[in-house]
Each structure stands twice: as C-alpha cells, then as structure tokens.
Amino acid sequence: MLPRWSLVSGRTVLGLSIQILLLAPLTLSDTSEGRDTTSFPVATNGQRFPWNKMRLPKTVTPLHYDLLVHPNLTSLDFHGMVEIQLEVVQDTSAVILHSKGLQISEAALLESGTIHPLRVLHLPAFEQVALLSDDIALAKGGQYAVRLDFSANLSDSFHGFYKSTYRSRDGEVRVLASTHFEPTHARTAFPCFDEPAFKANFTIRVRRETKHIALSNMPKVKTVELASGLLEDHFDVSVKMSTYLVAFIVSDFLSVSKTTQHGVKISVYAVPEKIDQAEFALNAAVKLLDFYDDYFGIPYPLPKQDLAAIPDFQSGAMENWGLTTYREAGLLFNPEKSSASDKLGITKVIAHELAHQWFGNLVTMEWWNDLWLNEGFAKFMEFVSVGITYPELQVEDHFLEKCFEAMEVDALSSSHPVSSPVEDPAEIREMFDDVSYDKGACILNMLRDFLTPEAFKVGIIRYLRRHSYRNTVNTDLWESLTNTCESDELEEGRLRGDGFCSGRKPQSAASKWYMEDDLDVRAMMDTWTLQEGFPTVTVEVRGREVRLSQERYLKGEDSSQTSGFLWQVPLTYITSRSSTIHRFLLKTKTDVLYLPEEVDWIKFNVDMSGYYIVHYEAGGWDALIALLRHNHTALSSNDRASLINNIFQLVSIGKVPLSKALDLSLYLSRETEIMPVMQGLGELVPLYKLMEKRDMQDVENQMKGYIVRLFRGLIDHQSWSDDGSLSQRMLRSTLLLFACVCGYQPCVHAAGELFRKWRESDGNMSLPSDVSLAVYAVGARTPEGWDFLLEKYRHSLYSSMKRQIKVALSITPLTDKLQWILEQSLEGGVLKTQDLPNVLIQVSRNPKAYRLGWDFLRANWNRLVKKFDLGSPSLAQMVTGVTNKYSTREMLEEVQLFFGSLTKETGAGLRCIQQAVESIEENIRWMDKNLPQLKAWLDRQGTPGQSSRTTGA
C-alpha cells in the first residue's frame, strides 16, 4: 500500500468478529501459542469464549475460499456466502476466524456430504467468532469445509467493502462499491482468517446489475444470468495469497488496455468522464511490469493486471494482486493540465504497487511487525525501476528526501524499530509510517551500496525464489543476501549469468568491509532493524589520523536514551586528495582509520547513501563551509544536500551553533540544483514558521527576507512556463510558490497578471501547469478570486488542477473561507473527505489560521476517528501536521490537556500523539536556545524584512 492516508475506527459493532469454534467442549488445543488457559473472555451472549488471544490459533489453516458477494448500490448493503476448505493442523474442538460488523445468518460445517449446523459466538473486542458443534471432532490431518451466510452495510469509511460516489458530467451522483482490506479489513467484508500467514486460493463470484461491471483479482471466466435479472460474474481461481490482497469492485467504469511483451493484459479503469486520462498510466504500467519481469527473472504469475482509479480512496494506492487500486490523482494524467510533479508521482505510485506484486504478494511478511519487508522494498524498488525505465524523470533527485523524512520521526524517543512487535489492529495500522516505508527503503539502499548493486540483486532474487507463495521474517532476507555467489538449488545457475559471481574482482585494502570476517549481513542489519533511531558519527582529523565515534542521534533532554545503542555503520568517504570512494565498516563505539596523506577536507557518507549523519570536529565543518563557498560543485548535489541537512540537525542537539549552520547556508545564493535548494528551503523555512505561531512578525519577516534574498537570483531566473527538465520544472514550481506567498513583489505581480487574464477568459486560457499553483495562490487572496477558483474546482475533471486549486483555497488569508473549506471537507460535499487531512494541514500552516486548524481538530476528533481509524496514517498525519510548529508552553499545555483527556477507544496512547508532544517540546527548547543567536546573525547580515505577511504555504 502506498502511504500515507488510511483506515478504521476504534468502536466495536455487535456481530463484529468471527472466530469460529466448532464443537461441544469449549476447549481449544494450540500449545504453540503458549496461552494462559486460566482466563477466557466472555462472548456477547454471556458464554465463555474458547480463545483468549488477539492472534488466531494455528490449529486449522484455510486452503480455499469460495466467495459470493452481492452488493446493492441502491440500498447500500451487501449479502454474501463463503465456503472455506480447511485443513486441521492439530486436534481441536474449535476453528477460529475473523469477522467484524457482519451479521451471520447461517453457519454450517460440511463433512463427508453431511451438513452440521453450527452455533456462533461473537467476541467483538478481538474481532473474532467461534463456531461450535455438538457432534463433530476435528482430527489432525482431516479436511473440512465451513459455510457461512452473512450481510452488512457498505462501509461509509475508506476501508473494507465501501461505497464511493462521483458526479457525472450532467450532475448525476453515481455510486460504486470497492474494497480496501489492508491491513485488517477483509474481515469486515467476509468471514476469513485475516492474518497474512494464512494464505489460500480464492474463487470469487460477484452479482451485479446489467448497467455495472465487476472486477476482481483474476480474469472473469463467465457471466451467468439469474432469474432475478441480475448477472453473476465468475472469476478464475486465484493464486495462493493473503486475505488483505483480495479485491472486488462493482461500478460503471470504462477501461483501456494493452498487452506487455510477456503476454500480460494491462487495463486501466476509471469513471467514464475521465477514461481519456488513462493513457499515461497504461503505458507506464506496461513498461514497468515488463521491467520487473525481466529484472527479477520471475514471471508475473497472473494473466492480467488491472489498475483502477477510485473516486474515494484514502491511502495513495493498494497492491491487491491483479487489481491494484489508486486515488484518481495517483493514476490519471492529462498532458496539458498535469504538472511535472504529477508525472513523476503517478509513475512512482504505479512502480510501487507493481513492485508489490513480487515483494508483498508473491513473498509476504509473516506478521505485521515486519511490514517493512513489503513497504520498504516497494518504496526502494520504485526508485530503482523508475530510474531505469524513465531516466528523464530524474527520480534519483528525490530519494534523499525520503531518508530525511524518516530521520525526522526516527530522531524522537517515540520512534520504533523497523521491525516492531504489534498485535491489535490499531498497533498494526501505526506501522504504516515513515519508518516502515522510508527508513526501510533507505537502509536497503545502504545495504545495496554495501554489498554492491550486483550482489544485492542476486540476493533479492534468491529471496523471492526461495520464498514464493510463502511468508518470511527478517532473517530470511539476510540469509538470502549472505554468500550470494554460493550455489542454491532454486537458482538453477541463472544468477551467474551476468558474470558477477564468476568475474568478481578482489577488493582494495580501502574496502575494509569486504574482508571475510565482516560479511555477516544479519549481524550488521539487525543493528538497523531491531533498534530504533540512527547514529551520529563524529569525525576528528588529526594529520593522517581520522578518529571516529558513534552515538545515537536523539532530540530531547533525556540523554539516558542514547546509551546502549551501537550500529554497524558502513562508512564511505572522499577527500580533497581523492574522489575515489573509500569504505570503512565502523562496528565499535570508537575506531581510527589512517589516510595515505594529509587532506584539506574530508566528506563522509558519500551521496548520503548511509542512514546516518556526520559531525565534523576540529575545524572539519569550517573546511567544508569554505569549500562550498569557493567551489561547491567539487561535491555532488546529494553531498551538498546532506551537509545542509546534517549541520541543521546537529544544531538541534547542541553539537553545532546555529550561526555556523547559517554561515553554511550563505553558499546557497550560488546553488541551482534541486536537492540542495529544496533541502535549504526545508531547513530555513521552518524557522520562520515557528515564529508565525509566536506572532513575532519582525524577526519572522527578517528571516523571510533572508531566504528570499538568498534565492532571489534563482527565483528571478525562472520563466513562467513548463520548459526544462523535470527537476528544473519541479524546482520552478516550488520557488515561485515560495516567492509569491512570501510577498516577493516581482513574483506576486507576475502571478497576479496571469490570474487576471485567466479569470477574464473564464478559465479557458491555458496556464503552464508547473506555475499554476503560484498563480492560484495569488488569486485566492481576494474573496472574488477565491470564489472563482472554487467554481472552477467544482467543475474540473482534472485531478492535478483540483489539487492545485484546493491548496490555493487553503492558504488564503480569508479566515471565513478557511472555516468553510474545513467544514465542507468533513462533510464530503464540494470537497471529498479523502482530502480533509491535507486541507486541515494546509490551513494549520496558514499564519492567519493555525488556531483554526487546532480548534477544528479538537472539535471534530471523534468524527475523525470514526472516519479515518485509530492508528491510521491519516489520523497521525493530521495530529502531527496541525501541531508540529507550535513552540510555546501555552500550546504544549493545551495539546497535552486535550490528548490526555482521551480514552484508549478514542486514541489515548497513539504514537502520533507522543510525536506531537515531543515535537512541541523540541521546538520550545530550540527557540529558547537559538532565537537570540538567530536575531543576532540576521542583524549582522543586515537582512531587511519582507514587508507583507501573506499566506502560509
């Protein structure tokens, strides 16, 4: 699944869960679980429930589901029947499985042609049911079938089997039904063993009206006309897969199709009015699926791959096997309306979901604690695949920001290891965060650099081949990546074909980590996956001697939480004397390496390929700052971006004074590359954002003025066009928007003129897509301009245009408009509720409305929990996005008071709340310590303030 918006509510519903127990004595044998037999919960009917763990017992395993679903898009409910073939693994008197919110009208055990009625016990707290029989015992090795009839309403949320709507060109509201089951919502659509390790085959049938079509994971094999006039589509038997990958849709979508070089039919589905925007996604999916087929050397196992654009969709996309689903904005592209960032984003989303067809679907993590094996790999492979198949998109320019984003949350004491124990659904949903996705991808990238890309590729192919259609844990990956050139019965000699294993060259003495005693992949990677955080490596050069030390990077005052952490850090470095990348594996708290000669400067973590930051002592930072001032292109753009990031992060923990970090930033007046410029903005803009929420307008404007002056040459150089490479176009979009919202008059004037002409043409004039957001942002400052933009939003069929207008509407200084847009986003009328998290965060960043965002979050908290789910990325995004720039003790107390009043059912203890509180505490510390330094430094620069305080992008 692609981040970062997700699912479900903490409240329970009668009939919620289905764990099925079959048998008279209410006992259940499952010694593997080591459960406490002294305490059992009580079912909804008052009887003792015969299982007492959140995880299902392993006494039986499903082999095959025969599932029939019939959604009614008028009454907005659905009925169904499922027959599950079971194999008994241990003698047992019960079978347990999941169900949530389903009314089970009939339950039976089928055995040797005999139907045995079953009694049903419900345990909503565990989302389980137990089926009981008085006359059948389940013996190890036996096979049985359970049949259940069930019904429920289509969900009003974005998970399970839920309703979605769209408005046709003539204004008619049309309804469709779609599924989103990851991580624990298949149980809300049909009774099932809803854990990733319970893989099975699925045969699915869907009933529908003649005006609709039905889609599922597999191709349709036939359609049967029923006496009622309904049609029943029968789909082929699926491959063996986990329940969260099951999917079905009933809609009036249209499609376009092509066939890959390997014979797989690719189809893109969308609402009829938008099917003409599907061509780019179709071509991208064909190219990317062919790439993965060839790269992994493991054929995509299904005859088709559908990509469906769903009008209401909370997460970015979902990797259902053979039927991937997306937000419309994540799939639909119009060459004239969509921006450069849209093209890159859509390509990456498709690459991510198609990578999952191997990493996640073919090979699946055993349990959600190792979610990163799915999501970290898919995030990593989206960059590898797009970099090769679409080099013109320059995707490599954007990988670093993923690592920086992960470090933001990983620097807090509330972070968690990449592989973390989780049990209940809310805990599982909390795993869908930057640590699982972005840190997972970054440590894989580090490992790839450590092993070499060739050896890494050999290892991951071995991993996929060894574990196809199975489930894995961390150690399975490390074993596959160890001794990659040794024979393996599953590899059939193929992995030697590219000559890597047979033609390896001896490593140089500088490559310390290639020595035999250093090639313990598991020992190294356990330090990155089984403990939270990341290290600061301190470097001190004394002549030819380089002294190294490591400690945990941690924001906050509790230094005790930095002790006991040790990483195996694959260091890389270059020097003023050698551009060759040298390597050193730091396994201890301190170590020393020796250079062949003295150097003027040394730069560690080349291209930021490692997940760590570097502090340079004894004049090391001064030498690098001087290099940037006089010859910044001596370092790569990634190295420059990493220096900017690292020095400002070191300010936060007191290793470097703020004045030195700001001294380094002065070189940016000569910078033109996207990564260092974006990182410079990413470090400097938050400083004035902190001041906005303290009402410190003088120093805030002084800081804005410094940033505008720093980048003024680059801003003035931008054309109001779509010219240039993709990275140049994306940089233009960012710079012009920044300049306009900061009140830089040349930008405001140019954008205002374009908006005037566009409005006079009634929106028919073609605006360059990459500068449209800056134009809209300036236009939205007046009530008339805002209303005009809203009208264009209502009638636009283009996701890119709607997204840009929505942002502009959210950063206006007009507070009454901001209140209206928040309320409309919650109601889901003019604006889709799926967009509420982003709208709320944009409003909260607005200096005119940050209190408005916080008040809205508090007032509507229970509704938000119900709609978006406890633990979901969407809820976490809203909590941290609204609060992360507060820096006063008054706001800290207010935030603590509100979240402290919550119960477990309404969110008490959520990680995102801990992150929010920690971030505010850190902001307070930062401002107390650094604000005087900042004022003094700006005064020394003679920086005038920006006169107008406008919007809050």
N, C-alpha and C positions, 0 to 999 in steps of 0.2 A: 504494500500500500504506500502511496506517496503522501508525505506529510501535508499539512500538519494540522488538519482540522478533523475532528472525529466525534464520537458517538455517545453513550447511553445513560439512563437515569438511575439514581440510587434507590428509587422507590420500588417496591415489590407489588406484584399483582397476584390475586388468588389464582391458582392453577398454573403458577409460574413455571415450575420446573419439573423436568421429567427424569427421574431416576427410576428405573423400572425394576421392581423386585418381584421375582416370581416365586412364590412358594409359601407353604404354611408356616413352618417355624420361622420366626422373624430373625434369622441369623444369616450372616454373610461371611464366608470364608475368604480372606485375602491377606494372608500373612505377610505378603510383600510390602504392604502399606505400613506395617508396624503400628496399627492404630490402637487407640485407647478403647478397650472393649467395655469399660465401666460406665461410659456416658453416651447416651444416644439422644438425638433431638426428637422433638415431637412433631408429627405431621399435622396438617391443617385440620384433620378430623379428630385429633386428640390421641391417635395411636402412636406407639413408638415407631420412629423411622429407623430402618435397619442399616443405616450407614451414617457415619459421622465425620466425613472429610469433604473438603471442597473439591478435591480431585477425585475422579471416578475410580472405582476399584478395577483391577485388571483380571477379574475372574472370567469375563467374556470379552470377545472382540468382534466388531462388526465386519462382515465380509462384503455385503452388497445391500444397497438401498434401492427399493422400487418405490419411487415417489411420484404421487399425483397431486398437482396443485390446481385449484380453480379460483382465481381472483375475480371478484365482481367489482368493476370500476364505476358502477353506479352506487351501490350500497357501501362501497369502500371496505369490504371484508373479504375473507378468503376461507375456503374449505380445502381439506386435503386428506390423503391417506398415505401412510408409509408402511411398507413391509420390509423388515430388516432381517437379513440372514445373519445368524450369529454362530460363532464357534466358541465352545466352552474351554477355557484355558485351565481353570481349576474347578473342582467340585464346588457347587454353590447352590444355595437355595434362592438366589435373587440375581436379577440383572438390573443394573443401574444405568440410567442415561439422563440426558438433559432435556428440559422443556421450560420455557418461560413465556407466560402470558397466553398460553394455548389452552383452549377448552377441549379436553379429551373426552369424546362421547362414547368411545368403544375401544376396548383393548383386549387382545386375544393372543394366545400362544398357539402356533401351528406346529404340530409334531406328528409325523407319520400319518398325514391325512386327517388328523383329528384336530378340531378347534377347541381349545380350552379357554374359557373366559378368564380374564384377569381382573383383580381388584387393583385400584390405583391409589397410592399415597403420594401426597404433594409435600415438598419441602421448599417453599419459596426462597428461604434465606440462602440456600445453596443452588437454587435454580435446577432442582432435581426432582424426579419422581421415582417411585418404586412400584413395580407391578408384582402382585402376589397371586400365587396359585395354590390350591389346596391339594393337588393330586399329581404334580409333576416335579421330579428332582432333576437337576441339570448335572450331568456327569462329565468329567473331563474328557475332551475329545469329541463330544457329541455336537451335532449341529441342529439348530432350531430356527424358527422364524417368529418374530413378534410383529403383529399388525395393529396399527393404531389409527383411528379416525380422529380428526382434530379440526378446529376452526379458530379464527381470531380476526380482529380488525386489522386492516392495513395500518402500519405504523405512521404516526404523524411526525416522527423524527427522521433521521437520515440513516438509520440502520435497520437491520432485519429485512422484512418484506414490507416496503414502504411505498406510499403514494407520492407521486411527483406530478406537477402540473406545468403547463405552459400556455401562453396565449397565442392563438393563431393570427395570421395577418388580418383576418376580418373581425378580430376581437373575441372569438370564442375561446373559453377556457377548456382545455383538453386534459384528460387525466391518463396517466400511465402508472404502472407498478413495476418496481425494480428492487433488486436485492443488494445489500451490503452486509456481509456476515463477519468480516474480520473485526475484532478477534473472537468475540463470544456471542454472536447474534444469530447463528444458524438455528440455535435452539428456540428462537422466537418465531421461526418460520415452519419448522417441523421438528418432531422429537428425534433426537440424534445423540450420538457420542461426540460431543462438541469439544474435543481436545485434539491438537494437531497430530498426536501419535496414533490416533485411531483412524488410520487410512482405510478406505474401502472403495469399491466401484459403485457408480450411481447410474440407474436408469430412470430418466425423468420424463414425465408426461405433463403437459400444460393444457388446460381448457381455456378457450377464449371465444369472443365474438368474431364474426366474419370480418368486421372492419379493422381488426387488430392483427398483429403478428406476434409470435412468441419466439424468444431466443433462449438458448441455454448453452452450457459448456460445449456440448457435442453437436454435430450436424443433425438436422431433422431427417428421420428416415421415412416417416409417412404422416399423413393427416387423416384422421377418421372423423366423419360427420356423424354427430349424435342425433338422437331422435328429437332432442330439445331444440335443434337448430344450431347448437354450439359446435365448434370444432375442437378436436383434441389432437395436439401435435405430439408425436412420439419421437424422442431423441435417442441417438445411439448410446450404447453403454460407454461410460466414461473410463478413463484410465484410473488407476488407484490413486486417490487423493484425500486430503483432509477436508472436513466439513466446511471450514471457513472459505474454501475456494469454490464452493458450489454457487451457481448463479442462474437466475432466470428473469426475464423481462417480458412484460406484455405491453404493447404500445402500438402507435401508428407510424413508427419510424420508417424512413426510406433509407436506402443504402447504395454505396458504390463499391465495386470490388475489383481486385486484381489477383494474380497468382504469382507466388515467389518462384525463384529459379529452382527451388526444391519441391515445388508442386503443392505448396500450402495456399489455400484460398484465403485472402485477406479481405475483410469487408469493414467499412466504417458506416455506422448507423447514426442518424440524427433526426430531429424533427423535420418535417417536410420543408419548411421555410428556410432551413439552414443547411440542407444537404449539399448545396453548391459551395460550402466552405470546407468540405471534407477531403478535397483532393490532396492537399499538402500532407495531411496525416496519413492518408492511404499510401502515398509514395514513400513516406518516411518509414512506415511500418513494414513495407515490403523490403526496403533496403536493410533495415535494422534486423529483421528476423533472419534474412539471409546471412547477415554478418555473424549473428550468434550461432547459427547452424554451422558455419564454417569455422568460427573461432573455437568453439567447444568441441567440434567434431562429433557431437551427439545430436542426431536429428531431432528436431521439434516433433513430438510424438502424435500430435493431433492433425486431422486433415484440414482444419480451418482455425483461423484466429479472427474473432470479431472485436471491433473497438466501438463502444457505444458512448455517445455524448448524452449525459443525463441532465435534464434541466435543473433538478435539485440534487445537490451532491456535496457532502461536507468535506471529505478528505480530498486530496489532489487527484487521486486515481486509485483503482483497485485491480489487483492482478488475477482475478478469477481465471482459472485455466480455460483458455479457449474463448473467453468472453470478458475481456478487460473493459472496465467502465471508468469514465472520466467526467470531470466537470466540463461543461461546454467550452469554457475558456482554456482548458487544458488540451483540447483536441481540434477545435475549429479555427481556421485561419483564412483571412482574406488579404490578398497581396496589397490591396490599396488601403485597407483600414488597419491592418495589424502592424505592430511595431517590430523592430529588430529583437527586442527582448521577448516578444510573443513567439517569434520564430524559434529562438533558442529554447525558451521554456517548453513549448509544445514538443520539440524534438527530444528534449531531455526526459520529459514525462513519459513519452512513448518508449524511449530507450530503457527507462527504469522498469516499467511494467513488463516489457518483453524480456528483460534480464531475469525477472522473477519467474518466468516460465521454466527456467533451469534452477536458479537459486531461490528456493521457497516452494515451488510447486513440485518439481522433479525430486529435489532434495529439500526436506523440510526440517526445521529445528524440532527437537524432541518436545520441548516445552517453551513457553513464552519468555523464560529467563534468558534464553539465547536468541531472542528476536533479532539481534544484530546480525546473526548468520544469514538471515533473509534480507533485512533492510540495509545493513552496512554494505553487503555485497552488491545489492541492486543499485545503491547510490554510487558506489565505486565504479561499477560497470557502465553506468550511464555516461560517465566522463570518458572511459576508455572507448566505448563504442561510438559515441558521437564525435570524439576526436579523430577517429579513423574514417568514419563514413561521411562526416560533414566537416572537413578541416576548415572550410570557410567560416564556420560559426565560431571558431576560436574558443571552444569550450574550456580549454586549459586555463584561460584567463580568469576563470570563475571558481576553480577548485579551492583555492586558498580561503576564500570567504567562508566556505563550509567548515574548515578547520577552526577558523577564528570564531565562528558562531558557536561551535561545540565547546570551545575553550571558555566562552563567556559563562556557560552554565556549569562547566566542569571545574571552574575556579571557586565554586561555592561549596561550603561544607554540606549542603543539602544534595550535592550530586550523588551519583550512584555508579558502581562499576558497570562496564558494558554488559557483563553477564551478571544479573542480579536475581536473587530469589523473589518470586512473585507467586501469589496464589489466587486471590479473589479477582473478579473482573475489573474492579477499579484499579487495582495494582497493575494488572496486565495492560490496561489502557494507558497508564502512566509511562509504560516502556516505549511508547511511540513518540520519542522525543529526539532532541538533537544529539544526545549521547548514542542512542542506538543507530541512528541514521548517519549523522555527520562524523562523529568520532569513530564509529565503526568503519566508515569509508576511509578516514584519514589514517587510521592505524593499518588498514590493508594496503594503502598506498605506501606507507612507510615500510611495511614488510616486503612489498614488491621491489622497492628500491634496495632493501637489504639483501634479498635473495637474487636479484636481477630479474627483469621482466620475463626473460625466457624461462628461468627456473620456476618462477611464480605461476606462470601459465601452465607449465607441466603439472605442477602440484594441484591447481584448482580443477584441471581436467580429471586428474586421478580422483580427486574428492567427488566430483559429480558421477564418475563412472562407478566407483565403489559403492556409492550410497543411493543410486537411482531408485525412486519409489519407496525410499526409506526415510527414517528420521535420524538426526545427528545431534551431537553435542560438540562443544568447543574442541575437545581433544581429537575428535575425528578429523577436523580440519588441519590441526597441527601435525598429526601423523601423516596426512596426505602430502603436506608440504615439507616433510623431512626426507632427506635422501632421495630427492626427486629423480635421480638418474638410475636408481636401482630398478630391477625388473619387477613387474607386477602382472599377475595372471590376467587381470582385467584389461590391461593396456594393449595387448596383442602387438607389441612392438611399435605402435603408432607414434608414441611420444618421442621416439628417437628420430623421427622422420625429418625434423627441421634441422638436424645436425647439432643441436645444442648439447645434448648429452655426450655424443661421440666426439665432439670437437671442442670441448671446454679448454680454455687457456689457463695456465697456472696464474694465480693471483699474485699481485705485487706485495712486498713487505708492508706497504702502507695500508693494505686491506686487512687489518688485524682480524676482522670478524670472520674471515674465511678459513681461519685455522680450524682444524678438526674439532678441537675441544670447545669451539664457540658455536658450533652448528646445532645447538639444541633449540629448535624453533619453539617447542612448547614452553620450555623454561623462560625464554625471552617473552613470548606473547602472553603468558599468564600474568606477567607484571603489568601488562597493558589492559587486560580484560577482567581480571579478578580483583583489582583495586581501583577505586575512583581517582580522579584527578590526573595530573600530569606534572612532570618535573620542570623546575628552573635549573638549567645547567650554568654554573658560574665559571667563567674563563678568566684566568690571570696569566698574562705572558710576561716571562722574565728571561730576556735574552732568547735562547733557543728552547727554553723550558716552558711548557704550557701546563699550568696546574688546573685541574678540573674538579668540580664538586657538584653534587646534585641534591636538591631538596624539593619537597612538594610545593608547587605554587598554590597559595591559598589566600583568598581575600578574607579579611576579618581579623579580629583581635586575638583569637584563641590559637596561639602558636603550638599548643599541645597536639593539635590535629595534624601537624606537619611531620611529627616524629613517627618512626616505624615504617615509612614508605621508601621503597627502593625499586628503581626500574632498571632494566637492561636497555640502555639508550644507544641506538645506532647513530653515532655522531658522524657528520660529514663536515668537511671544511675546505676552504680555499684561502689563499693568502695573497699578499701583494707580490709575492715572488712566483706563485704558481697558480694557474687557473685550473689545474688538474684537481678533480675531486678526490680528497683523501678521506679515509674512513677509519673509525676507531669505535669499538664497542665498549661503552662505559658500563661495567657491571657492578661496580662498587661505589660507596659513598664518595670517595675521592680517588683520583688517579693522576698520573702525569704522562704526557707524551712529549716527544722531542722533535723539534723541527730541524731540517738539514742546515738551515741558516736563519739568521735573524730577519724579521719582517717588519714592515711599517704598519700593517694591519692584518687581521685575521677575521674571517666571517664563517661562523659555524651555522649548521642546519641549512645547507645549500638548497636554494629554491624552496625552503620551508617543507622539505619532503618528510621531516620528522615531526612528531606530535609533541613538541616541547619548545620552550622559549629559552633564550640565551641572554645572560647578563655578562657584560664585559667590564672587568675591573681594571685598575691601574692604568687608566688612560685609554683603555680599549674603545670605549664609546667616543671619546674625543677624536681618535684616529678615524673612526668610521664616519662621524659627522663631517670631518674635514674632507674625507673622500667624496661624500655626497655633494658637498658644496662645490668642489672643484672638478669632479669627474664622475657624476652619478651613474653614467652608463657603463662604468667599469664593473658594476654589479647588475645582475639580471633584474627585470622588473619585479619578479617574485621575491628576490632577495631584498630589494628596496622596500617592498610592501611589508615583508616580515620584520625588517628593522623598525619601521614605523609602528607596527603593532606591538612588538616586544618592548620598546622603550616606554610606551604609554602604559602598558600593563605593569611594568616594573615600577612606575610612579605609584600605582595603586597599592603596592606592598612596601613602599618606602625604600626601595633599592636605588632609585634614581630620582633626583629632584625634578620637579615639573619644569623648571627653567631649562634644563638640559634637553628634555623631550621637545619643548617648544623651539629650542635652538635647532634641533634636527629638522623640525617641520619647515624651517625657512627655505630649505632647498627646493621645496615643492613648487616654488614660483617658476622653476625651470622644468618641471615634470610634465610629461604628456601621455604616459601610458596608463591604461585603465586601472590596473590593480593598485599601483601606488597612489594614484589620485583618489580612487574610491576608499582606500584604507586611510588616507589622510583626512578625507571628509568624515569617515567613520570614527576617527578618534577626536577630531576637533569639534564637529557639530554637537555631539552630546554635551560638551562643556557649556555651550550657551543654552542648550535645552534644560540643563539643571537650573540655570539662572532664571529661565522663563517661569518656572514653577516656584521661584522665590520672589518674584516681582522685583528683580534687580535690573531695571531696564538700562541703566547707564553702562554697567560693565557687560551686560548681555549684548548691547549694540556695539560696544567696543570690540567684543570677541567676534561678532558677525562681521564687523568691518575688517578685522584682521584676515578672516578667512576669505572674504570677497577680494581683498587686495592681493592675497596670496595666489589666487587662481584667476585674477582678472584678465591676465594675458591670454590664458587658455579659454576663458569664457568669451572674450571679445573675438577670438579666432573662430568661434563656432558659427556655422551657417544655419539658417532656419530651413533645413532641407533634410532629405533622407540619404544624403551622399555618404560615401565612405564604407569602410569595413564594418562588420557587425559590432566589434568592440568600440570603434570610433562612434558609431551611431548610438550605442547604449551610453557611452560616456557623455555624448552631447545631450541626451535626454536628461541625465542626472544633473549636469552642470547648469543647463538652462532653467530647470525647475528650481534648483537651489538658488540661483541668482534672482529669479523672479520673486520667490517667497521671502527672500532677504531684502527685497526692496531695491535691488540694484537697478537704477533708473533706465539705462540703455536696454536692459532685458525687459523690464516692465513696459516700456514704451513700445518695443517691437512686438511683444506678445499682445499688448492691448490693441495695436493696429490690426494684427491678424484676426483677433477675436471680433473686432468691429466689422471687418469685411466678411468674415464667415457668418456672422449673425445677419448682416444685411442680405446675404444670399440665402437666408433661411436654412443655413446649414448645408447648402448644396455645394459650396466651394470646397475643393479638395485641400485639406490641410496635410502637410507632411506628418506622417504618423508618429515619427520619433519626437516631434516637438509639440504635439497636440496637447499633452498634459500641461506643459507650461502655459500654453495659450488658454486652456480651460481654467487653470488655476487663477490667472489674472482676471478672466471674465467672470468668475464666480464671486468676485468681491462685492459686486453690487446686487441688490435684490432682483433687478431686471435681468441681469446676466445669469444669475443663479436659476431663476425660473425658466429662462430659455434653455439652459443646459438640462434641467430636469425634464423638460418636454422632449428634448432630443433623446434623452436616456430612455424615456418611456417607449419610444417607437423604434429604437435602433435594434437591428438584428445581429449586430456585431459585438462579440464579447469583448474585444480589445477596446473598442470605443466606449462601451458601457463601463468597463473597468476604469478607464481614464477619467470619464465624467464623474463616476462615483467618488474617486479620490478628490477631484476638484470640489465637489459638493461638500466633502467632509473637512476641507481645510479652509473654508471661507471664514472670515471674521464675523459673519452674521449669526449670532448665537441662537436666535429664534429658528433659523433654518437648520442649525445643527441639532437642536432638540427634536425637530420634526423628522429629520432623517434617521435619528436613532430609533424613534418610536415606529416609523414605517419599516425599518429593517427588522424589528422584533415582530411586527405583525405579519410581515411577509407579503405585503400587497404590491406596492410600487417597486420596492427593492426586495430581493429574495432573502429569506432569513439565513441562508447559507453564507451570505456576505456580511452578516452582522459582526462577527469577530473583527474583520478588517475595518469596517466602518467605525466601530467603537474605538479601536486603537488609533485610527487616524484622528478622530475627534479628540481623544485624550492627549494626543501630541500637539494639539492646537493650543497656542498660548491663550487664546480667548475662551477656551472651553475645557481645560483639563479637569476642573471641578465637575463640569457637566458629565464627563465620562465616568468619573468615580461615583458620583451620585446615581447615575443610571445603572451601573454595575450592582451597587448595593440594593437599589430599589427592586431590581428585577432578577436578583440572584436565583431564587427558587425556580422561576420560569426558565432561566438559562440552564440550570442543572437538568431540568426535565428535558429540554430540547437537545442539549449537546452532550450530556452524560458526565457523571463524576469520573475524573481521571482522564478525560479525553483531551487530545491536543488542542481542540478548540477552546475549551474552558481554561486550560493552562495559558493559552495564548492571550486570552482576554485578561486574566488576572495579572500576569507579568507585564503585558503591554500597556495596561492602564496605569500601573503603579511604578514602573521601573525608572522614572526620572524624578520621583519625589525625593527631597533631600532635607526635609525639616522634621524635627522631633514631633511637632504637632501632627503632621500627616502620618508619621510612623505610628503614633498612638492611635490615630483614627483607624488605620489599616489593621493594627493588632486587635483593637476592640471589636471591629466588625467580624473579622475572620475567627477571632476567639469565641464568638457567640454561637458559632455553627456547631451542629451535631455531626456525628460520623455520617449519618444519612445525607446531610446537606453539604458535606465537604471538609469537615474538620480533619486535619492531618494530611491534606493533599500536599504533595511535593511542591506544586506551583505556589502554594501559599508560603511555604518555607522560603522558596526562592525569592518571592516578592519582598518579604520582610528582610531577608539578608541583603538584597539589593538596595533597599532604602537605607539600612544601617551603613552599608558601604558608601553610599552617596553622601550621607551625613559626615562620616569620617573624612572622606575625600575633600569635601567643601571646607570643613573645619581646618584641615591641614594645608590645603593648596590654594584656597581663594586669595589670601594675601599675596602669595607668590605670583598668581595669575595676574592680579591687578598691577603689581609692580612690573612684571615683564611686559605687559601691554603698554604701560606708561613709557617704558624705556624705548619701545618700538615707535612711540608717537602715533599709535593707531587711532584714527578718528572713528566714531561710531557710525553705524548705518542709521539714518535719521528716521526711517519708518519701520515700525513694528507691525508686520502684516500677518501672514498666516503661519501655520505651524507644521509644515511638511518636514 
